[in-house]
Amino acid sequence: MTDYAILCEKASAAKNFASALGGTSGSFAGKSYTIVHSHGHLLELVDPKDQVPDDKVTQYRSWKLEHLPWNVNDFSWEKKPIAAAPRRGSHQTTARKSLTELKTAVKGCDAIVIATDVDPSGEGELLAWEIINAIKWQGPVKRLYFADEEKRSVQTGFREIKDIPSQQEDGDFLKSDARSKWDFLSMQLTRIATTVSKQAGYPVMVVREGRLKSLIVRHVYEQLEALRNYKRKPFYEVKFKDPQDHVFARKFKDDEAPFCIEDCWRKGRSRLSSKCGSQY
């Protein structure tokens, strides 16, 4: 029996781990191991209409506002192998084939050790647990943390491999799983935005929204509102004080002159006009 199946995120990482530990299989720090690797994410959530009971399929296929927003409790969160893993040279391995190979490779190992990328989002954890669930692994799962793929970091991480009591006790997985589900649910924002834009007469195909785009759209809206409701107020002033302590300064009023920054922006000018520059 082999103590550990070290699960790396991609082939290049597996190569670096093998270099650090002395080969793709062997012994290190008193533990036998074999190194296996994925090709990035191998699974993805199925389409919304395939996540829900049969009597709700029509609703979740629809882009009509009357069928939105969705009820998160309707989803099964089922996943399937993606069509193909990322290309490696001229070779392209299907996700299903990769899963089959991984399932075979970890047979005879006492534990799977997650050695995917360590990042704040927990993406490496999600990737690993998707594989672990897909191959129906029932044995122990552990975690190898490393700062980078350099020899010293990998070796230190191997000596300090941590136990993971269960998937639901893996905080990094829970964090990334929540983000992944939110990304999936944000699909409905695209449907809402597209439908509303078309109803307003805009010639759009799809108005894509999501975790990042939603924040950008909101920020653009807030900035446009700030321009529309602009009130002039001093940022800095040039004043003159004479020997008799008389202070000379320009006074501004809100309606003294039109604010021209928005006009310049709307006309597509690359720079503010000389009038704008002289005032601001």
Number of C-alpha atoms within 10 A of each C-alpha: 9 17 17 24 27 27 25 26 22 17 15 13 21 23 17 19 24 19 15 18 20 13 17 18 17 14 16 15 10 8 12 16 24 20 24 24 23 23 20 17 21 25 21 17 17 16 15 21 16 17 18 20 11 9 7 13 14 11 16 21 13 14 15 14 13 8 14 15 14 14 10 12 8 13 15 14 17 14 15 15 21 15 13 17 20 16 11 10 6 5 8 11 14 17 22 18 14 19 19 12 15 19 16 11 15 21 14 12 18 17 21 26 26 27 29 27 22 17 11 10 14 20 20 22 26 22 24 26 18 19 21 21 11 18 16 10 16 10 10 15 21 19 21 23 20 20 13 14 18 13 16 14 15 23 18 15 18 22 13 13 16 15 14 16 11 10 16 10 10 17 13 19 22 16 16 19 19 11 16 16 13 14 15 18 19 18 15 23 18 19 21 19 16 21 19 15 16 14 10 9 8 11 10 10 10 13 15 16 21 18 15 9 12 15 12 13 12 11 12 12 12 12 11 13 11 11 13 11 9 12 12 14 9 9 6 7 9 7 9 10 10 8 6 6 8 9 10 11 11 7 8 11 9 11 9 9 9 9 17 13 16 14 13 15 12 9 8 10 11 8 11 17 13 9 9 13 10 8 7 11
